[in-house]
Amino acid sequence: MKNFSIVFESIDELKKTVSLKGVVDSSRLLIQVFCATANQNFIIKMEDYFRLKFPNATFMGTTTDGVIMDTEVYCETKSVATFTFFEKTNLMLIEDCKTRENLEKRVRENAETMIKQAYYNALTGLPNRISLMSDLGKHLGDVIILINVNDFTTINDFYGYKVGDTILKQIANVLQEFAKEHAAKVYKLPSDEFALLLQIDNHASLIEQYLQKIKELVESSDYFYEDAEIYIGITQAAAVVNIEKTGLIHADMTLKLAKQKRKEYLVYHEDMQLSQQYEHNIKMAHTIKRALKDDNVIPFYQPIIDLSDMSIAKYEALIRIKEEDKILPPFIFLDISRKIRLYGELTKRMIEKSFAFFANTTKRFSLNLSFEDISNEHIKNFLLDKLQQYGVGSQLTIELLETEEIEDVQIVHDFVNMVRRYGVKVAIDDFGSGYANFEYVTNIASDFVKIDGSLIKNIDKDRNSKIITETIVAFTKKMGKKTVAEFVHSKEVLEVVQQIGIDYAQGHYFSESKESI
């Protein structure tokens, strides 16, 4: 057996030199193919024919008297080209030192390229997150700062990704200048984030001084693409690199908190209890998935009272999750369901169960839908299918939550017109909760306006709440819409609600929500 290496500079040269026919089952040959153009090593499978995946390849293997024997080889890469040869010939052996030196040089160069691709960001040339993770152990006690570019997707959407890439490179240059002045190291993380490792004392006031310096430097720098000047804002978070290896995790969590609270920067400290919050989120995500799997997403029903005769006009279906002997209210799990993309499944489960419950009755009921729901084609189609299946359109009121998310009122118009064809009535829910827009009430063809509990719960004591509620009632009466008061929890509140002239009311004064009616 002889070892050999052979270099082909082109496909044409390979065709002149190599072909196969009539392999025999005597010995095995593994051929390692090193492709300079793809920057990776891989092994090609050969049985009764020879496959070549890439041009300009280098082959290394073993022959018996220069003849390839039966070969079994494996490939883990995608093919860009396949060539098959069937003429019998021997492989030419090249064993001179120059060829070996060229081969070794090629291997070294491509190994360096692979390492650079693995540990450095291609756009900016900065070390990437893998590099940062590797470096953290060498920087115990130092401070890690995460820097997020605010609304970067807007830049990409408005100017295009080419401009976005240019801005990221300019920000990288600004941060590199800061790093040189302060003995720091800068990294480019995925998307629109950067990181700095800074050798300073762990004092909150000192860390905040550096965060302020970085903010002023980045935001005061000029960013241009051709003639367009682009303003950049950033949000930052800092944490100490510790022996428990949680420094980066703490910084990540603190950055998310800073974004949520719209803070320019935050420094992590134990009192934030972010770890406990993340543990809660993970646990609740499992609870939601398990509830869907085990059919423990259930409607509870709360009566809505007609104040003209104090009879039950209808019931509101309210989502709950049953977990062992506990009933979980929606404020505990709905936000998390959105983050894990299961909110739509919860909505569909509520539609199905509440429709099935009321289908065999003549009772009226209402169901909450958000703008997120009515702009989702899958949920809209599901709703229409169930309206046809159960025939409950004339019994149903859909309560639309008015939020700041509603940017395209036309979507609401189209939805209202669609469900009205099935006899469905529409209510604007939680009006007065902070997004109250009288123009919205005017434009949407709703039958009811539900006044938010934040105005009702203290209406017997809070003069301002009473004045606002009176204004809403007067306005809606002129529009020909009925009003519903939420959160009526006492006789005193009920008396004020009746005095103002509200048409319907619901709350614990009448009944808590229950699994049955």
N, C-alpha and C positions, 0 to 999 in steps of 0.2 A: 504494500500500500504506500502511496506517495501523497504527501501534502502538496497542495498547489494553491496559487492565487492567480487570478487573471483579471485584467482590467480591459473593459470595452468602452471606447470613447463615444460610440454611436450605435444605433440600431443596425445601420447598414453593415458596420464592421462585425457586429454580432452575427448577423445573418450569413456573412461570408464564412464565419468560423465555426458556429455551433448549430447542430441539428441532431435529432434523436430518432431512432427507430428500433423496435424490437428489444425492449428492455427485458432483462432476465431476473429471476428471483434468487439471487445468490448472496448479495451483501447489500447493506444500506448506506446511503450517502446523504448527509445533511448539508445542504447548501445554504449558507448565510448570505443574504443579499443586503448590502449597504447602499442605500439610495441617497446620493448627495442632494438631489433636488427636494426630497421630502423630509430630510433631516431626521431620519429614524431608521432603526434596524428592524428587520422583519425576516421571517422565514417563509419560503414559498413551497406550496405543495406540488409535488411532481409524481405521477404514477406512470402512465404509458405515454405521456406527452410532456413537453416543456412549456411552462407558462412564464412569460416575462411581464412584470407589472409596470416597471418604470425604465426609461432609457438612462444611459450614463451610469450604469450600475457596476459594482465591483463584486465578484463572486469568490468565495473561499470554500474549499471542500477537499474531498479525498477521492482518488480514482485508483483503479487497478489497471496498470499498464496504460494509463492515459485514457481508458474507456469508462464512461459513466455506467454504473450498474443500477439495479433497481433502487428507486429513491422514494422516500416518504418525507414530505416537507409540509410545514404549516404556515398559513398566512393570517395575520391579524389586522391588516390594513385594507383600505378600500382600493379597488382596482381603478386605474385611469386608462389602462390599455392592456390588451391581452394578445400575445403572439404565440403561434404554435408551429413547431418545426418537426418534420418527419423523416428527413434524409439522414442516413447513417454517416457519422464522422467521429473523429476523436477530438477531445479538448486539447487545445494548444497550451502547454505549460510555460509559464513565465516566472522565473525564480530569481531574476537579477536583483541586486540591492536597490537599484533606483526605483523599481516598481514597489518594493516593500516600503521604502522611505515615503513614496508618494501616498501609498495606502495609509500608512501611519499618520501622515500629516493630515489627510482627509478626515480620518477618524477623530483626531484631536480638534480640528477646526469645527466639525459638526457637533462634537460633544460640547464645545464652548458655546456654540449657537443654541443648543438645547438647554443648557444651564441658564443662559441669558433669557431665553423665552420663559423658562419656569419661574425665575426669581425677579424679573424686571418687567415693568409696564411698557408695552411696545410704543404707545403714543407719546409718553413723556420721557421715557428712559429712566424713570425713577424706580427704586426698589418697590415691589408690590406687597400685597398682604402676606404672601408666603414668606417673603424676606422679613417682614415685620414680626411674624410669629416666631421665626427662627432667632431674631435678635433680642426678643423680650427677655430671655434668660440672662443675657449679658448686661441688662440695664435695670436690675433690681433696685428699687428706691427712686428711680427716675420717674419723670412724669410723662404720660402719654396723652397727647392732645389730638382729638379727632375734629376735622374741619369739613363741614358740609356746605356746598354751594346752594344757596336758597333758590328755589324755583328754577332749577337748571333745565328741567323738561320744557319750560316755557321758552327758554333760549333756543333749544333744539327745534321746538315746534314752529317758532316764529322765524328764526333765521336759517334753520337747517343744521344738520349734523356736522357738516364741514366747519361751520362757524363755531359750533359747540366744542369741537375738538381743538380748534385754534385757541379758544378761550381757556380751556383746561391746560394747554401747554403754557400759556402766558401766566396763569395762576401758579403753575409748577415752578416757573422761573422766579416769581416773586417769593415763594416760600423757600426756594433754594438760597436766595440771597439772605433771607432771615436766618436760615439754618447755618450759613457760614459765619454770620456775625455772633451767633449765640451757641456755638458748639453743639448744634442739634443735628438730627438726621431726619430727612423728610421722605415720605412714602406716598405712592399713589394707590389708593384703594379702589375697589370696583365702583362703577357709576360716577357719581359726582363728589366723591370723598377723598380727602387727603389725611395723612397722619404725621405727627411730629413726635420724636423722642427727645426730651429736653432734660438736661442734667441740671436741675435746680432743687432747692430744698422743698420738702413737703409742707408748705405753709399756704393755707387757702388764699390769704391776701396776696402773697407773692405770685402764686399761680394765676390769680385773677389779673394781676398786672401784666403778665405775659399774654394772657388771652386778649386783653385790651390792646396790647401792642400789635398782635397779629391781626386783629380785627381792623385797626386803623390802617395798617400797612396794606392789607389785601383790598379793603374797600376804597382806599384813596388812590390806588394805582390806576393807571389808564389802560383800558382794554378796548382794542380796536379791531375791527375786521373791515379792511378797505376803508371806506369813509364812515362807517357806522361805529359810534362809540357805545359801548355796552356797559351798563352798571352792574356791579357784582355785590351781593350781600352774602354773608356767611353766618352759620350757627356753629358754635363750638362746644365741646365737652372735654373735661380733663379728669384723669384718675391716676393713681400711683401704681407703678408696676410692682407687684408684690410676689412673694415666694409661692403663694397659692395659685399663681397664674390666672388670676381673675381680673387683672388690671384692664385688659382690653375689653372683657365682657362688661365691666363696670362703666367703662367709657362709652361703649355702645349703648347701654341702657340709659345712661345719663344724656346722651345726645338725643335719643328718642324723646326723653322727658322734656328736654329743652325745646324741641320742635313742637311738642304738644302744648307747652305753656307759652310758646312764642317768646322765649327768652333768648337773648343774644348769645349767652353762654352759661354753663353751669359746671361746678366742680363737684365730683362725686363725694358723698360722705355717707357713713353707715346709717344715719337717721332716715335716709331716703327709702330704705326698705324695698329697694327695687328687686332684689333677688326673690323676696317673698311674693311680690306682685307677679313676677314671671312664673314662679312655681304655681301660683293660683291660676294664671292664664293656661298653663299646660294642663293642669288638672281639669279646668272647666272645658277645654277643648275635647278632652277624653269623654267628659260627661255628655257633651252635646252629641258626639259621634255615637256613644252608647245608647243615648235616648232615641236617636233616629233608628238605630239598628233594632232595639228592643221595643219599638212602638210606644215610647214613654213621653212623646210630645203630645200634650193634651190641651183642649180648650177648657177654660173656665168661663162661666157666664155671670154677668152682672146686670140686673134689671135697670132699665131706663124708664123713669116715671113721668107720665103725662100729668103736669101740674094743674090742669083744668079739672080733673076728677080723681087724681091720685091713683090711677090705675097703671098697670105695667104696659107700656107701649111696645117695648121690644127688649131684647137682650143684646149686650155687647159681648162678643166672643174674644177672650183674652188668652194669649198663649202662656202656657206653663210647661215646665219639665218636671216629671215625677222621678225622684231619685230615692230609692228605697222608701223610707217613711217620711221623706221631705218633699215639699212642693216648692220649686224654685221660681221666683218671679222673673219677668223678662229683663229687668235692668241688670241682673247678674250675668246673663248669658248672651243677650242680643248683639252687643258690640263685638264680643269675641267671635260669635258666629259669622260676622261679616269678615273678620280678619282671616278666618280659616275657610272662607268661601262656602259656608253651609247655610247662610241666611236664607237663600232662595229655597232650599229644601225645607226649612222650617215653615216658610210662607205656604208652600204647596201642601204641607201636611195639615196646616190650619184650614186651608180652603177645603180640602177633602173631608176632614172630620166635621167641621161646622156645617157644611152643606149636607152631609149624610145625616147629621143629628136633627136638623130642622126640616128635612125633606118630607118626613111623615107627619108633620104638624102644619098648622096654619099660623104659627107664631112668627113674628118678625124678628130679625136679628141684624146686627151690624158687625163688620169685620174691618180691621185696620190694614191699610196698605200704604207703603211709603212711595216716594217718588222713584226710589231704586227699584221697587217692585213693578210699577206701571211702565217703566222704561225698559224692562227686561222682556224681550220677545217670548222667551220660554215660559215665563210666569203668566204673561197675558194669554198665550195660547192655552195654557193649562186651565186658567180661570174660565175661558170661554167654553172649553170642553166640559168642565164640571157644571157650568150653568146649563148647558144643553142636557147633560146627563141627569142632573137632579131636579131641574125645573124650579129653582128657588128664586129666580130673578125678582119676582114681585114681592118677595118677603125680605129681600136683602138691601141693606144700606152699606155702601163702601165709604169708610172714613179715610180721607186723604190727609196725611200729615203735612202741614205747611212748614217747610224748612228752607234754609238758605241754599240747599242743594238745587232747588227748582230754578233752573236757568232758562229752560225752554218751555214756556207756558203752553206752546202748541201741543206738546206731548200730552199734557193734562187735558187739553180740549179734546184731542182725538180719543183719549181713553174714556172720558166722560160720555162722549157721543156714542162710543162703541157699547158701553155697558147699559146705557139707557135703552138701547134697542131690545134689551132683555127685561125691561121693567125695573131695573136697579135704580135706587135713589143714591144720592151722593151727599156726603157731609164733609166740610172742611174741619179737620180735627185740631185741637190744641191751639185755637186762635188766641193770640195774646201772650204766647209763650216766649216772645222775644223776636220773632220774625214776622209779626203781624203786619199785613200789607192790605190796606183797604182796596187797593186797585186789584189785587189778586181775588178778593172776595167778589168784586164787581164783575170781573172777567170770567170767572168759573161758574158754570151753570149748576150750582149746588142747591140742594133742598134744605140743608141744615148747616148751622155754624156752631161748633162745639167750643165753648169758652173755656180756656185752660184753667186747671185747678189752682195755678199760682195766683190768679186773680180772685178766685171764688173762696179759697179756704179761710181767708181773713177778712172777707168782705163785710162782716158785721162789725169789725173794729177798724179797718183800714179805709179811710175816706177816699184816698187816691184810687184804690182798687175799685171802689164803688163807682166813682166818677167814670173811670175807664170802661167799666162793664156797662154802665148806663148808655155811654156813647155807642158801644158796639151793638147793644140791643136796639137802640133807636135807628141806627144805620141799617141793620139787617132787616128790621121790620119794613122800612121803606123799600128794601130790595125784594120783599116778599119771601124772605127766608125765615125758617124757624130756628130758635136758639136752644142750646142744651148746656146746662151748667154741670161741670165736672167737680168732683171732690166736695160734695155736700155732706158734711160730717156731723152737723149738729142742727138742732131745731132753730137756733138763732140765725145760722147761715141760710137755712131754708126760708125763713120768713123774709129776709132781705131779698133773696132770689125771686120769691113770689111777688114781692112789692115792686121790684124793678120791671117785672113783666116777662121773665124768661119762660119759655114754653115747656121745657123738659129738664129733668135733673137726674143725676145718678151719684152714688157715693155710699159710704159706710152707714150713713144715717138710715138709709133704706135697707141696704143689704151688702154684705161683702160678696165678692165673686165666688162662685161655687162650681163644682164639677158637674152638678146636675141642676135642673130647674123644677 
